Amino acid sequence: MEQPTTSSFKSRAPGLAATALAVLALSGCVVAPVHHRPAYGPPPAPVAAPAAPPMYFYPERGQGPELQDRDRYECYRLAVRDSGVDPGMTPVSRPWSAPPPPAPRDGAEVVGGAVTGAVLGAAVSSPRQAGPNAVIGAVFGALLGAASQEARAQASEAAMARHEAAMARSQGPLNNFRRAMGACMASRGYTVG
């Protein structure tokens, strides 16, 4: 068996370096498909913000309609003052947006990276070394694809967590108003439903 010499390594070094660079460069080309709306037809309707469920108040002490209206009005004003939120006013904030879609961990990027690496490994090697270099390229491509897929999934999960936190922050003041309104109406003899 022939021992590798420095000159044989030097002759292979540019090919190995080119393979490594090509695998790194093309691994970024393997991306999940993006679903765009078709270029024809009307645009999709905007998604409305989830509305808070209505509050119902049931009189327990036989309050008449006029007294119910007055109690509701006074409790509404009190809840607005205490919470700083007036749900009857049109909000002047940015519209609600749908949460980001989750990034799948279905292995598509792993397979795409392995195929890309195998093709590149075979393409940049000599005909005698095409098989082993294709296997090496497939392994490195699969590793890069797995890392890319995991990074996308973690970024998607972080974006979802930020979206949920923003939605919770925006609902907090409204929940404070609902609690204040419910407590006031309960103190005046109503069951809150």
N, C-alpha and C positions, 0 to 999 in steps of 0.2 A: 504494500500500500504506500502510496506516495504522500509524503508530508507536505502540508501547505507551506509555501514559501512567502516571504514578504512581497515578492513581486506579484504572486498570484492574488494576494490580498489587495494589493494596490490596484490591480486591474479590476477587481470586483467592487472596490469601495465606491466609485462613482455610481455604479448600478444600484448598490444597496442604499446609498444616500438618496438617489432619485426615487427609489421605491418607497422609502420612508416618507419623503416629502409628498409624493403623490397620494399615499394613503392618508396622510394628515390633511392634505388639501381637499381630497374628495370625500373624506368622512363628513365634512361639513355640508356636502351636497345632498346627503341622505336626510330628507326631512319628511315629516308626516304630511299627508295631503291636506290642503286647505280647501274647505268647502265654501265656494263663492256662490252668490246667487246668480242665476242665469242672466245674460245680457238682455233678454227679452222679457216682456211681461211687466206688470206693475211692481214697484218695490214693496217689500213686506211691510205690514202695518206696524207702527211702533208699539212696543210692549208697555202696557200701563203699569204703574207702581202698584204693588199689592196694597189694597185699601185696608184700613183698620176696620175690624168688625164693628157694627153699630152697637150703641149702648141702649139698653131698654130699662125702664124704671116702672115698677108695678106698685101702685099705692096699697099700703097695708092698713091705713086708718080711714079709708073711705073718703080720701081727698077728692074734691070735685075738679072738673077740667080747668077752671080758672086758677085754683090753688096749685094744681100740677104745673100749669104753664109758668106761674110766678116762681115756684120753687125751682123749676128747671132753669129759668132765666137767671135767678139769683145765684144758684150753684154754678152755672156756666161762668158768670162774671167772676165769682170767687175762685174757680179753678184756673181761669185765665190769669188772674192776678197772682195766684200762688205759684203756678208753673211757668208763667212767662210765655205760654203757647196759646194761640187762638186758632183752633182747627177750622173755624168758620171762615177764616181769611185765606185767600189764595196764597200758597207758599211761593216765595221768591227765592227758589233754590234751583240747583241744577236738576234736570229730570232724572228719574230712576233709570238705571241701566241694568241690563241683564248680566248675570254673573258670567265670568269667562268659562269657556267649555273646558272640561277636564282633558288632560293629555293622557292618551291610553298607554298602558304598559303591555302592549300586545306583541312585542318582539319584532315589529316591522323594521325598526332601525337597526336592530342586531343582525337580522338577516340581510338587510341592505348593505350594512357595513362589511359583513362577511363576503358577500358576493363581490362587492367593489374591491375589497382587499385581495381576493383570490384572482380576479381578473388582472389587477395591477401587478400582483406578484408574478404571475405567469407572463405578462406582457413585457416586463422589464428585465427578465432573466434570459439566460441562454436556453436554447431548446432542450439541452440535456438536464437543466435544473428547473424547468418550468413547473413540474409537479410539486417538488418540495417547496419551492418559493410560492406557489399558489396556496399551499396549506398554511405556510407562515403568514402570508398576506391575509388569508381568511381569518386566522386567529386574531391577528392585530385589528383587522377590520371589525370583527365581532366585538372585541373589547371596546373599541372606539364607539361603535354603534350603541352598545349597552350604556356606556358613560353618557353619551348624548341623550339617549332615551330617558335615563334617570334624571338628568339635569332638566330636561323639558318637563317631566312629570312633577318634579319638586318645584319648579317655577310656577307651574299651573296651580299646584296646591297652595303655594304662598299667595298667589293672586286671588284665589278663592277665599282664603282666610282674610285677606285685606278687604275684600268686597263684603264679606259677612260682618266684619267689624264695623265697616262704614255704615252698613244697613242698621246694625244694632245701635250705633251712635245716633243715627237719624231718627230711630223709633223711640229712643229714651225720653225725650221731652214730651212726646205724644202720650207715652205710657204714664208719665207723671201727671199730665192733665187728666187722663182717664181715672187714675187713682183718686185725685183730688175731687173730681166730679162725683165719682161713686161714693166717696166717704161723705160728702156733703148731702147727697140725696138719701143715703142710708140714715144719716142723723135726723133727717126730716120725716122719716117713716116710710121709706120706699125700699122695695127689694130690687137690687141691681142685678140685671140679667144680661 
